[in-house]
Amino acid sequence: MAHKNKTLATALALTLGTLGAHRFYLHGGVDRLGLLHIGSLPIAGLIFSNAHGLHPFYALLPLLVSGIAACIEALVIGLTPDDKWDQRFNAGGKTPSRSTWILAVLLVLTLLIGTTVLIATIARLFDLMYTGGAYG
């Protein structure tokens, strides 16, 4: 079994998490949650192509939810202690994981991006639901 790098898994969750890249890296190509992440793309396409008269924000909603979930997963991955990480993903490996400052920077970026997307999504949903999109 190949060594699974915690920093790389966190970076994948932050950058390509909406497509489930971190899940496929950690669990292989048949991971159910990874397939759920990647399934948000065709669902968004179906909503966009079939929902005439509906605001285009609703088509982006599956991708936004998947991205928010990926940010939460990036935090969980990045905050896992190195010894527990090795027990779960690198059992029997000869090289122990060692977190560096790059992981800390990725976690700060994840918090910044994740909370911004979450707050903006909630604000836009409330705007569309209660004012009909009067603010944009």
C-alpha positions as CSV (number, residue, x, y, z in Angstrom):
1,M,0.0,0.0,0.0
2,A,1.3,3.4,-0.9
3,H,2.0,6.1,1.7
4,K,-0.9,8.5,2.0
5,N,0.3,12.1,2.6
6,K,-1.9,14.2,4.9
7,T,-0.9,17.5,3.4
8,L,-1.6,16.3,-0.1
9,A,-5.0,15.0,1.0
10,T,-5.9,18.3,2.6
11,A,-4.8,20.2,-0.5
12,L,-6.9,18.0,-2.7
13,A,-9.9,18.5,-0.5
14,L,-9.4,22.3,-0.7
15,T,-8.8,22.6,-4.4
16,L,-10.6,19.7,-6.0
17,G,-12.9,18.6,-3.2
18,T,-16.1,19.4,-5.1
19,L,-15.1,16.6,-7.5
20,G,-14.1,14.3,-4.6
21,A,-10.4,14.1,-5.5
22,H,-9.4,13.7,-1.9
23,R,-11.8,10.8,-1.3
24,F,-10.5,9.0,-4.4
25,Y,-6.9,9.6,-3.3
26,L,-7.5,8.2,0.2
27,H,-10.1,5.4,-0.5
28,G,-9.7,4.4,-4.2
29,G,-11.9,4.8,-7.2
30,V,-15.1,3.3,-5.8
31,D,-15.6,5.4,-2.7
32,R,-19.3,6.2,-2.3
33,L,-18.8,9.7,-0.8
34,G,-16.3,10.5,-3.6
35,L,-18.9,9.4,-6.2
36,L,-21.5,11.6,-4.4
37,H,-19.1,14.6,-4.7
38,I,-18.5,14.0,-8.4
39,G,-22.3,13.4,-8.9
40,S,-22.9,17.1,-7.9
41,L,-21.6,18.1,-11.3
42,P,-24.2,16.3,-13.5
43,I,-27.0,17.2,-11.0
44,A,-26.1,20.9,-11.4
45,G,-26.2,20.5,-15.1
46,L,-29.6,18.8,-15.0
47,I,-31.0,21.6,-12.8
48,F,-29.5,24.3,-15.1
49,S,-30.8,22.7,-18.3
50,N,-34.3,21.7,-17.1
51,A,-35.3,24.5,-14.7
52,H,-36.6,27.3,-17.0
53,G,-37.4,30.5,-15.2
54,L,-35.5,29.4,-12.1
55,H,-32.6,31.6,-10.9
56,P,-29.2,30.2,-12.0
57,F,-28.0,30.2,-8.4
58,Y,-30.1,27.1,-7.7
59,A,-28.1,25.2,-10.4
60,L,-24.9,26.0,-8.5
61,L,-26.3,24.9,-5.2
62,P,-25.2,21.2,-5.5
63,L,-21.7,22.3,-6.3
64,L,-21.6,24.7,-3.4
65,V,-22.9,22.1,-0.9
66,S,-20.3,19.7,-2.2
67,G,-17.6,22.4,-1.8
68,I,-18.6,23.2,1.7
69,A,-18.6,19.5,2.6
70,A,-15.1,19.2,1.1
71,C,-13.9,22.1,3.2
72,I,-15.1,20.4,6.3
73,E,-13.4,17.2,5.2
74,A,-10.2,19.2,4.6
75,L,-10.3,20.5,8.2
76,V,-10.9,17.0,9.5
77,I,-8.1,15.5,7.5
78,G,-5.7,18.3,8.3
79,L,-6.4,18.3,12.1
80,T,-6.0,14.6,12.5
81,P,-2.9,13.8,14.6
82,D,-0.1,12.3,12.6
83,D,0.0,9.0,14.7
84,K,-3.8,8.5,14.2
85,W,-3.3,9.3,10.5
86,D,-0.6,6.7,10.1
87,Q,-2.7,4.1,12.0
88,R,-5.6,4.6,9.6
89,F,-4.0,5.2,6.2
90,N,-0.4,4.1,6.5
91,A,-0.6,1.0,8.7
92,G,2.6,-1.0,8.5
93,G,4.4,1.8,6.7
94,K,8.0,2.5,7.5
95,T,8.0,6.3,7.2
96,P,5.9,8.2,9.7
97,S,3.9,11.2,8.7
98,R,5.2,14.6,9.8
99,S,3.1,17.7,9.4
100,T,4.8,20.9,8.4
101,W,3.9,24.6,8.2
102,I,2.4,24.0,4.7
103,L,-0.5,22.1,6.4
104,A,-1.1,25.0,8.8
105,V,-1.3,27.4,5.8
106,L,-3.7,25.0,4.0
107,L,-5.9,24.9,7.1
108,V,-6.1,28.7,7.4
109,L,-7.0,28.9,3.7
110,T,-9.6,26.2,4.2
111,L,-11.2,28.2,7.0
112,L,-11.1,31.4,5.0
113,I,-12.6,29.9,1.8
114,G,-15.0,27.6,3.5
115,T,-16.6,30.1,5.8
116,T,-16.8,32.7,3.0
117,V,-18.6,30.3,0.7
118,L,-20.9,29.1,3.5
119,I,-21.9,32.6,4.6
120,A,-22.3,33.8,1.0
121,T,-24.4,30.8,0.1
122,I,-26.7,31.2,3.1
123,A,-27.0,35.0,2.4
124,R,-27.9,34.4,-1.2
125,L,-30.4,31.7,-0.4
126,F,-32.2,33.9,2.1
127,D,-32.1,36.8,-0.5
128,L,-33.7,34.6,-3.1
129,M,-36.2,32.9,-0.8
130,Y,-37.5,35.9,1.1
131,T,-37.0,38.9,-1.2
132,G,-37.1,37.2,-4.6
133,G,-33.5,38.3,-5.4
134,A,-34.1,41.9,-4.7
135,Y,-30.4,42.4,-3.7
136,G,-28.8,41.1,-6.8
